[in-house]
Each structure stands twice: as C-alpha cells, then as structure tokens.
Amino acid sequence: MPDPRLCPACGASNQCTLADPRTADRACWCFSVSIDPALLEALPAELRNAACLCQACARVDEQLKAAADTPNE
C-alpha cells in the first residue's frame, strides 16, 4: 500500500492536505490545477488513485505560480 503522503512517481512529499489529519479539512493544491491524464495513466495501475503526485511530477508549477500571481477579487 503506497504512503498517501508521498508522490507515487518520485517518492517526494506530495504536500497533500487530505493525507494529513491536521489539514484534512482544507482543499488540496491539486483542486486548483489541471493535471494531464497521460501523467496519471503512466503510473502503474496499483499506484493510481492511491496517492497524489507531487507538484513537480504533476507538472503544474506554472499553473500554481499563475494562480498565486492573480489578485483575489
């Protein structure tokens, strides 16, 4: 069983708020980005839907940066 706190692709922390009981009531960073389905399909079947990818493996750094740079309305 994969550790839900670690990226199944590289083993680094995935910073998933849902995997941490202290922050499980908060939305995860992945809720605000679009992850290419091909990246998820590339994972072995037993690792899919078991743990979140980290931001680097999900290749969403630019999306997160753009969201951080956008002023709140």
C-alpha positions as CSV (number, residue, x, y, z in Angstrom):
1,M,0.0,0.0,0.0
2,P,1.6,3.3,-1.1
3,D,2.0,6.1,1.5
4,P,-0.7,8.7,0.7
5,R,1.7,11.5,1.8
6,L,4.3,10.6,-0.9
7,C,4.3,11.0,-4.6
8,P,3.9,7.6,-6.3
9,A,6.2,8.8,-9.2
10,C,9.2,10.0,-7.3
11,G,8.7,9.3,-3.6
12,A,8.9,13.0,-2.5
13,S,6.3,14.7,-0.3
14,N,3.2,15.4,-2.3
15,Q,2.0,18.1,0.1
16,C,-1.5,16.6,0.0
17,T,-3.6,18.3,2.7
18,L,-6.1,15.5,2.6
19,A,-3.4,12.9,3.6
20,D,-2.5,14.9,6.7
21,P,-5.1,14.6,9.5
22,R,-4.1,18.1,10.7
23,T,-5.1,19.7,7.4
24,A,-7.6,17.2,6.0
25,D,-10.4,19.8,6.2
26,R,-8.7,22.0,3.7
27,A,-8.7,21.8,-0.1
28,C,-5.6,20.2,-1.6
29,W,-3.4,22.2,-4.0
30,C,-4.4,19.8,-6.8
31,F,-8.0,21.0,-6.7
32,S,-7.0,24.3,-8.4
33,V,-4.9,22.8,-11.3
34,S,-5.4,20.6,-14.3
35,I,-3.2,17.5,-14.4
36,D,-2.6,15.9,-17.7
37,P,-4.4,12.5,-17.6
38,A,-1.5,10.9,-19.5
39,L,0.7,11.5,-16.5
40,L,-1.7,9.5,-14.3
41,E,-2.0,6.8,-16.9
42,A,1.7,6.4,-17.0
43,L,1.7,5.3,-13.3
44,P,1.5,1.5,-12.6
45,A,-2.2,0.6,-12.1
46,E,-1.7,-0.3,-8.5
47,L,-0.4,3.3,-7.7
48,R,-3.2,5.2,-9.5
49,N,-5.7,6.8,-7.1
50,A,-3.7,5.7,-4.1
51,A,-1.7,8.9,-3.6
52,C,-1.4,12.4,-5.2
53,L,1.5,13.3,-7.4
54,C,3.8,16.0,-6.2
55,Q,3.6,19.4,-7.9
56,A,6.8,18.7,-9.9
57,C,5.7,15.3,-11.2
58,A,2.2,16.7,-12.0
59,R,4.0,19.4,-14.0
60,V,1.7,22.2,-12.6
61,D,4.3,24.6,-11.3
62,E,3.4,27.3,-13.9
63,Q,-0.4,26.9,-13.1
64,L,0.3,27.3,-9.4
65,K,2.5,30.3,-9.9
66,A,-0.1,32.0,-12.2
67,A,-2.8,31.4,-9.5
68,A,-0.6,32.9,-6.8
69,D,0.1,35.9,-9.0
70,T,-3.6,36.5,-9.7
71,P,-5.0,39.1,-7.3
72,N,-8.1,38.0,-5.3
73,E,-11.3,39.7,-6.3
